[in-house]
Amino acid sequence: MAASTKPRTKSATVTRLMSREKGATLDEIAKATEWKPHSCRAFLTGIRKKARVLRQERPNGVTSYRIVEELAAELASE
């Protein structure tokens, strides 16, 4: 790994997933981060305190969570 390469954090990974048009489900977040579901929900709570998280229902009945692009860039830089 090059010295100038910034390591990707799990927080940045979740922010990237939630920035997608379709958002991210708890299962997708857990799989990408290797967190347990309760840790994923705790992370979402922290994001909600900083920003507006859009919650939407997918056609298969699974809830996904999404944040707006401007906010995603701001959170990823922290």
Buried (B, 14 or more C-beta within 10 A) or exposed (E): EEEEEEEEEBBBBBBBBBBEEEBBBBEBBBEBBEBEEEBBEEBBEEBEEEBEBEEEEEEEEEEBBBBBEEBBEBBBEE
